[in-house]
């Protein structure tokens, strides 16, 4: 199975490779993030700053800290003629943001949290840059199915059924809904027989995942859990922390890369899968604490968002050529996912 190499990914993950170019419409951009304490968003922020520095663009960064009212106040108090990169707290606020931009014929680029399609389509200077949440669920299922096929001893009791805990993000979030439904549906389509013995929402938050998974361990004997699927890496890392507290998934001294069964004794390891490929998750995979993840390429997301906000020519043809990404006529830019797993590293 091909996947992103751990060493290659670690060396490239914060490097901005896209040059916006000398011909740009603006060199000042306001950026609004829903929460810079979020692991994925903090990496988007770092990548955006690197890209801006590389292209001599001034950024004004705003952190809403999950407060929708605070974010709206910041957006509407600034000069709405400046281009904006917006990672919304509440996607329902997208229409108001677009309406304000329209009055000044200004650009607005939504990232990561997708507004309703009608909002993007309503204004020719509005874009959405992100990854297809449904595709990430399908790819996560594909990765899980391949790993389970190659390592049948992950089915500890050899009953043909994988006892699984599913940990979801925020309850109303589109990524939560699509990632959760698609990973389960696609595993079924691939004839992977999983049994959800528990599921709960941990709001994409590591600390909450530690707390809730620890509680789940009170409900389920740890040796009966055979798989944990998480909607993002932050929650996966929370699961691993809780497992570490119980002597599981402690790393290279605890597990064989070939198999995790020694004779009749199972080494204390439960495969945990996430989505995002944040650096901490990549480290956990390299240390044999985590099984796999799906790269949600925040560097390309940041670079594409900045290019759209500042580039002089924002025609579909020009952006497609510049970004080397799929750009729709309606203003949607797709940043594709890639697989990354513990055992399958093409650079080894």
C-alpha positions as CSV (number, residue, x, y, z in Angstrom):
1,X,0.0,0.0,0.0
2,X,1.4,3.4,-0.9
3,X,1.2,6.2,1.6
4,X,3.0,9.5,2.4
5,X,6.5,8.8,3.8
6,X,6.8,9.9,7.5
7,X,10.2,11.5,7.0
8,X,9.2,13.3,3.8
9,X,6.0,14.5,5.4
10,X,7.7,15.8,8.5
11,X,10.3,17.7,6.5
12,X,7.7,19.3,4.2
13,X,4.8,19.9,6.4
14,X,5.5,23.5,7.3
15,X,7.2,24.6,4.1
16,X,5.3,26.9,1.8
17,X,6.0,25.9,-1.8
18,X,3.5,28.0,-3.6
19,X,4.6,31.5,-4.8
20,X,1.6,33.7,-5.2
21,X,3.5,35.8,-7.7
22,X,4.5,39.4,-8.2
23,X,1.2,40.4,-9.8
24,X,-1.3,40.4,-6.9
25,X,-4.3,42.6,-6.2
26,X,-3.7,43.0,-2.5
27,X,-0.8,42.6,-0.1
28,X,-2.9,42.9,3.1
29,X,-5.3,40.2,4.3
30,X,-7.5,39.8,7.3
31,X,-7.7,36.2,8.5
32,X,-10.3,34.9,11.0
33,X,-9.9,31.6,12.8
34,X,-12.5,29.8,14.8
35,X,-10.0,28.6,17.5
36,X,-6.2,28.7,17.3
37,X,-6.1,26.2,20.2
38,X,-7.5,23.6,17.7
39,X,-4.6,21.4,16.6
40,X,-5.5,21.4,12.9
41,X,-6.3,25.2,12.7
42,X,-3.1,26.1,14.5
43,X,-1.2,24.3,11.8
44,X,-3.2,26.2,9.1
45,X,-2.2,29.4,10.9
46,X,1.5,28.5,10.9
47,X,1.3,27.6,7.2
48,X,-0.6,30.7,6.3
49,X,2.0,32.9,8.0
50,X,4.8,31.1,6.2
51,X,3.1,31.6,2.9
52,X,2.5,35.3,3.6
53,X,6.1,35.9,4.6
54,X,7.3,34.1,1.5
55,X,5.1,36.4,-0.7
56,X,5.6,39.7,1.2
57,X,1.9,39.8,2.3
58,X,0.8,41.3,5.5
59,X,-1.6,39.3,7.6
60,X,-3.9,40.4,10.4
61,X,-4.8,37.3,12.4
62,X,-7.9,37.1,14.5
63,X,-8.7,34.3,16.9
64,X,-12.4,33.9,17.9
65,X,-11.7,31.2,20.5
66,X,-14.9,29.4,19.5
67,X,-17.0,32.6,20.1
68,X,-19.2,33.3,17.1
69,X,-20.3,36.8,18.3
70,X,-16.6,37.7,18.9
71,X,-15.7,36.6,15.4
72,X,-18.6,38.6,13.8
73,X,-17.6,41.7,15.8
74,X,-14.0,41.4,14.5
75,X,-15.1,40.9,10.9
76,X,-17.5,43.7,10.7
77,X,-15.3,46.2,12.7
78,X,-12.5,45.9,10.1
79,X,-12.3,47.5,6.7
80,X,-14.6,45.2,4.6
81,X,-12.9,46.3,1.4
82,X,-9.8,44.2,2.4
83,X,-9.8,40.5,1.3
84,X,-10.7,38.0,4.0
85,X,-9.8,34.4,4.8
86,X,-12.5,33.1,7.1
87,X,-12.6,29.9,9.2
88,X,-16.1,30.3,10.7
89,X,-17.2,29.5,14.2
90,X,-20.8,29.2,13.0
91,X,-21.2,28.5,9.3
92,X,-24.7,30.1,9.4
93,X,-22.8,33.5,9.6
94,X,-21.4,33.0,6.1
95,X,-24.2,35.0,4.4
96,X,-23.7,38.1,6.5
97,X,-20.0,37.9,5.8
98,X,-20.6,37.7,2.1
99,X,-23.2,40.5,2.1
100,X,-20.6,42.8,3.8
101,X,-18.0,41.9,1.3
102,X,-20.4,42.5,-1.6
103,X,-20.9,46.1,-0.6
104,X,-17.1,46.7,-1.2
105,X,-16.7,44.3,-4.1
106,X,-14.1,42.5,-1.8
107,X,-12.9,38.9,-1.8
108,X,-13.8,36.5,0.9
109,X,-12.3,33.0,1.1
110,X,-13.9,30.5,3.5
111,X,-11.6,27.7,4.7
112,X,-12.1,24.3,6.3
113,X,-15.7,24.9,7.6
114,X,-17.9,24.9,4.5
115,X,-20.9,27.3,4.3
116,X,-24.0,26.4,2.4
117,X,-23.2,26.1,-1.3
118,X,-25.8,28.8,-2.1
119,X,-23.8,31.3,-0.2
120,X,-20.7,30.7,-2.2
121,X,-22.6,30.7,-5.5
122,X,-24.3,33.9,-4.7
123,X,-21.2,36.0,-5.1
124,X,-18.5,35.7,-7.7
125,X,-15.8,36.9,-5.3
126,X,-16.6,34.3,-2.7
127,X,-14.7,30.9,-2.5
128,X,-14.5,27.9,-0.3
129,X,-11.2,26.1,0.0
130,X,-11.2,22.7,1.8
131,X,-11.3,19.0,1.5
132,X,-14.3,16.8,0.8
133,X,-15.4,15.4,4.3
134,X,-17.2,12.5,2.6
135,X,-14.0,11.6,0.8
136,X,-12.0,11.6,4.0
137,X,-14.4,9.1,5.6
138,X,-14.2,6.8,2.5
139,X,-10.4,7.0,2.5
140,X,-10.2,6.3,6.2
141,X,-12.4,3.2,5.6
142,X,-10.1,2.1,2.8
143,X,-7.1,2.4,5.0
144,X,-8.7,0.5,7.8
145,X,-9.9,-2.2,5.5
146,X,-6.4,-2.7,4.1
147,X,-4.7,-2.8,7.5
148,X,-7.3,-5.3,8.9
149,X,-6.9,-7.5,5.8
150,X,-3.1,-7.6,6.2
151,X,-3.2,-8.0,10.0
152,X,-6.0,-10.4,10.9
153,X,-4.8,-10.8,14.5
154,X,-6.3,-7.3,15.1
155,X,-9.5,-9.5,15.4
156,X,-8.3,-10.6,18.9
157,X,-11.0,-13.3,19.5
158,X,-11.0,-14.4,15.8
159,X,-14.8,-14.2,15.6
160,X,-14.7,-12.3,12.3
161,X,-16.2,-9.2,14.0
162,X,-14.2,-6.1,14.9
163,X,-15.4,-4.5,18.1
164,X,-15.1,-0.8,17.4
165,X,-15.5,2.5,19.2
166,X,-16.4,5.5,17.0
167,X,-15.5,8.9,18.3
168,X,-17.2,11.9,16.5
169,X,-16.4,15.6,16.4
170,X,-19.0,18.3,17.0
171,X,-22.6,17.1,16.8
172,X,-23.8,19.5,14.1
173,X,-20.6,19.9,12.2
174,X,-20.7,18.8,8.5
175,X,-17.3,17.0,8.8
176,X,-18.6,15.0,11.7
177,X,-21.7,13.9,9.9
178,X,-20.0,13.0,6.6
179,X,-16.8,11.4,8.1
180,X,-18.8,9.3,10.5
181,X,-21.4,8.0,8.1
182,X,-19.0,7.4,5.2
183,X,-16.4,5.5,7.2
184,X,-19.1,3.1,8.5
185,X,-20.9,2.8,5.2
186,X,-17.7,2.2,3.2
187,X,-16.4,-0.4,5.7
188,X,-19.7,-2.3,5.2
189,X,-19.3,-1.9,1.4
190,X,-15.8,-3.5,1.7
191,X,-17.2,-6.4,3.7
192,X,-15.5,-5.4,6.9
193,X,-17.6,-6.7,9.7
194,X,-17.4,-4.1,12.5
195,X,-19.6,-3.9,15.6
196,X,-19.9,-0.5,17.1
197,X,-19.8,-1.2,20.8
198,X,-19.7,2.5,21.7
199,X,-19.8,5.9,20.1
200,X,-19.8,9.5,21.4
201,X,-19.0,13.1,20.5
202,X,-15.8,14.6,21.7
203,X,-16.0,17.9,19.7
204,X,-12.7,17.4,17.9
205,X,-11.0,18.0,21.2
206,X,-8.1,16.0,22.7
207,X,-8.9,16.7,26.3
208,X,-12.5,15.8,25.9
209,X,-11.5,12.6,24.1
210,X,-9.2,11.6,27.0
211,X,-12.1,12.1,29.4
212,X,-14.8,10.3,27.4
213,X,-12.6,7.4,26.3
214,X,-11.5,6.8,29.8
215,X,-15.1,6.6,30.8
216,X,-15.7,4.2,27.9
217,X,-13.0,2.0,29.4
218,X,-15.1,1.7,32.5
219,X,-17.9,0.3,30.3
220,X,-15.9,-2.0,28.1
221,X,-13.0,-4.4,29.1
222,X,-10.0,-3.0,27.3
223,X,-9.0,-6.3,25.8
224,X,-12.4,-6.5,24.1
225,X,-11.8,-3.3,22.1
226,X,-10.3,-4.1,18.8
227,X,-10.4,-0.8,16.9
228,X,-10.9,2.9,17.5
229,X,-12.0,5.3,14.7
230,X,-11.8,9.0,15.3
231,X,-13.1,11.9,13.2
232,X,-9.8,13.8,13.7
233,X,-6.3,13.3,15.0
234,X,-6.7,15.5,18.1
235,X,-9.3,13.0,19.4
236,X,-7.1,10.1,18.3
237,X,-4.3,11.5,20.4
238,X,-6.6,11.8,23.3
239,X,-7.6,8.1,23.0
240,X,-3.9,7.2,22.9
241,X,-3.2,9.2,26.0
242,X,-6.0,7.3,27.8
243,X,-4.7,4.0,26.4
244,X,-1.1,4.9,27.6
245,X,-2.6,5.4,31.1
246,X,-3.7,1.8,31.0
247,X,-0.4,0.4,29.6
248,X,-1.6,0.2,26.0
249,X,-0.1,1.8,22.8
250,X,3.1,2.9,24.6
251,X,5.3,2.6,21.5
252,X,8.2,0.9,20.0
253,X,9.3,-1.1,23.0
254,X,5.8,-2.6,23.3
255,X,4.9,-3.7,19.7
256,X,6.2,-5.6,16.8
257,X,5.9,-3.9,13.4
258,X,5.0,-7.3,11.9
259,X,2.4,-8.5,14.2
260,X,1.1,-7.7,17.7
261,X,0.5,-11.2,18.9
262,X,3.3,-13.1,20.5
263,X,2.4,-16.7,21.0
264,X,-1.0,-16.7,22.7
265,X,-0.4,-13.4,24.4
266,X,-1.6,-10.1,22.8
267,X,0.7,-7.2,23.1
268,X,-1.1,-4.2,24.6
269,X,-2.0,-2.4,21.4
270,X,-5.3,-1.2,19.9
271,X,-5.2,0.2,16.3
272,X,-6.4,3.9,16.4
273,X,-7.2,5.8,13.3
274,X,-7.6,9.6,12.8
275,X,-7.9,12.3,10.1
276,X,-5.7,15.4,9.5
277,X,-2.1,14.2,9.8
278,X,-1.1,16.9,12.3
279,X,2.6,16.6,13.3
280,X,1.8,15.1,16.7
281,X,-0.2,12.3,15.0
282,X,2.7,11.7,12.5
283,X,5.0,11.4,15.5
284,X,2.6,8.9,17.2
285,X,2.5,6.8,14.0
286,X,6.3,6.8,13.7
287,X,6.5,5.7,17.4
288,X,4.0,2.9,16.8
289,X,1.4,4.4,19.1
290,X,-1.2,5.1,16.4
291,X,-2.1,3.1,13.4
292,X,-3.0,5.6,10.7
293,X,-4.4,8.9,9.6
294,X,-5.6,10.8,6.5
295,X,-3.5,13.8,5.5
296,X,-5.7,16.9,5.4
297,X,-3.1,19.1,3.7
298,X,-3.2,22.3,5.7
299,X,-0.2,23.7,4.0
300,X,-1.8,23.5,0.5
301,X,-5.1,24.8,2.1
302,X,-3.3,27.9,3.5
303,X,-1.4,28.6,0.3
304,X,-4.4,28.2,-1.9
305,X,-6.5,30.5,0.4
306,X,-3.8,33.2,0.4
307,X,-3.4,33.0,-3.4
308,X,-7.1,33.4,-4.0
309,X,-7.3,36.3,-1.6
310,X,-4.4,38.2,-3.3
311,X,-3.9,37.0,-6.9
312,X,-4.8,39.5,-9.6
313,X,-6.2,36.9,-11.9
314,X,-8.8,34.7,-10.1
315,X,-10.3,33.2,-13.2
316,X,-10.9,29.4,-12.9
317,X,-8.3,28.7,-15.5
318,X,-5.7,30.9,-13.8
319,X,-6.3,29.5,-10.3
320,X,-6.3,25.9,-11.6
321,X,-2.9,26.5,-13.2
322,X,-1.5,28.3,-10.2
323,X,-2.8,26.0,-7.5
324,X,-2.7,22.7,-9.3
325,X,-5.9,21.9,-7.6
326,X,-9.5,21.2,-8.7
327,X,-11.3,24.6,-9.0
328,X,-15.0,24.6,-9.8
329,X,-16.8,27.2,-11.7
330,X,-18.8,28.0,-8.6
331,X,-15.9,28.9,-6.4
332,X,-15.1,25.6,-4.7
333,X,-11.4,24.5,-4.4
334,X,-10.7,20.9,-3.4
335,X,-7.6,20.0,-1.5
336,X,-7.2,16.2,-1.8
337,X,-6.5,13.8,1.0
338,X,-3.7,11.2,1.2
339,X,-3.3,8.1,3.3
340,X,-0.6,7.7,6.0
341,X,-0.2,4.6,8.1
342,X,2.1,3.1,10.7
343,X,3.4,0.1,8.7
344,X,3.1,1.3,5.1
345,X,5.7,3.9,4.4
346,X,6.9,4.1,0.8
347,X,10.1,5.8,1.8
348,X,11.3,3.0,4.0
